[in-house]
Each structure stands twice: as structure tokens, then as C-alpha cells.
Amino acid sequence: MDVDDVRAGEVYTAELEPRRRGPLARVGAQALDVLGAALGNALEFTTWGDVVVRHRSDGSEKLRIPVDGTEEAAQMLAVVRDQLERLSPEAFRAHWTMA
């Protein structure tokens, strides 16, 4: 395979991962979910996460994109995965300003 034919998806992977929160923030988010449900609010604070791009060879985190809500998370994950399939590793890194 020619180096020019390598796609970013062969070097990186993208997944939705829970947002990093301390114990107090996790409890607060859960409390807000319960309160919101009791008041008829559809917001879900505990489902917010990040789209995380990792290097396939060692699992190191290369990019973390915060997303709010399940719809935005699904859309951003689809965008990143599409770019991983279409772009070269160099073009992907340049697009996301990755080192």
C-alpha cells in the first residue's frame, strides 16, 4: 500500500467516552437529572460526554471534543469518523490542529 493511500482511520480511532468528572461533579449531575425529571425537564446532565480520538498503536489520547447531549454527541462522532475514513492522517491532524 502506498503511503498516500493511508487513511486517518488506520492510525486513529474515535469513540464517545464519558466526560471526566470528579466524584462531586458526578453526584451533582445525577442530582440535576433527578430534579429535571421531577420537573419534566428533558435535559440529561449525566449523558454528556466527549468524542475522543486515540492512536490505534498505543491507545494514547490525541483529541477530546466536548459534546452536550446525545444528539450532538452522535452527530460529532459521525463527523469525526467520516473524516477518519476520508482524510489522510496528516490532513486529519491539520484539520483538528493536532500535534
C-alpha positions in Angstrom: 0.0 0.0 0.0 1.3 3.4 -0.9 1.8 5.9 1.9 -0.6 8.3 0.1 -3.4 5.7 0.4 -3.2 5.6 4.2 -6.4 6.9 5.8 -6.5 8.5 9.2 -8.9 5.7 10.4 -6.0 3.3 10.0 -4.0 5.3 12.5 -6.7 6.7 14.8 -10.0 5.6 16.3 -12.9 7.7 17.6 -15.2 6.8 20.4 -17.7 8.5 22.6 -16.4 8.4 26.2 -17.9 9.7 29.4 -16.8 13.2 30.4 -14.1 13.2 33.1 -15.6 14.4 36.3 -14.7 14.2 39.9 -16.9 12.5 42.4 -18.7 15.7 43.5 -19.4 16.7 39.9 -20.8 13.2 39.1 -23.2 13.4 42.1 -24.2 17.0 41.1 -25.0 15.9 37.6 -27.1 12.9 38.9 -28.9 15.2 41.3 -29.7 17.6 38.4 -31.0 14.7 36.3 -33.3 13.6 39.1 -34.5 17.2 39.7 -35.0 17.7 36.0 -37.0 14.5 35.6 -39.2 15.5 38.5 -39.9 18.9 36.9 -40.5 17.4 33.4 -37.2 18.7 32.0 -35.7 16.5 29.2 -32.1 17.6 29.9 -29.7 14.8 30.9 -26.6 16.0 32.6 -25.0 12.6 33.1 -25.1 11.6 29.5 -22.9 14.4 28.3 -19.6 13.1 27.1 -16.6 13.7 24.8 -15.7 12.4 21.4 -12.2 11.0 22.0 -9.7 10.3 19.2 -6.9 7.8 20.2 -3.9 6.5 18.4 -4.5 2.8 17.5 -1.0 1.7 18.2 -0.8 2.7 21.9 -4.3 4.0 22.9 -2.9 7.4 23.7 -5.5 10.2 23.6 -4.8 12.7 20.8 -8.0 14.7 20.7 -11.0 15.3 23.1 -14.1 17.1 21.8 -16.7 18.0 24.5 -20.3 17.5 23.3 -23.5 18.3 25.1 -26.4 15.9 24.8 -26.8 12.6 23.0 -27.9 14.1 19.6 -24.8 16.4 19.4 -22.6 13.5 20.5 -23.9 11.3 17.8 -23.5 14.0 15.1 -20.0 14.9 16.2 -18.9 11.2 16.4 -20.3 10.7 12.8 -18.4 13.7 11.5 -15.1 12.6 13.1 -15.5 9.0 11.9 -16.3 10.2 8.4 -13.1 12.3 8.3 -11.1 9.4 9.6 -12.3 7.4 6.6 -11.7 10.2 4.0 -8.7 12.1 5.1 -5.0 11.2 5.4 -3.5 11.2 8.9 -1.7 14.5 8.1 -4.9 16.2 6.8 -6.9 14.9 9.8 -4.3 16.3 12.3 -4.2 19.6 10.4 -8.0 19.9 10.4 -8.2 19.4 14.2 -4.9 21.2 15.0 -3.4 18.1 16.5 0.3 17.9 17.2 
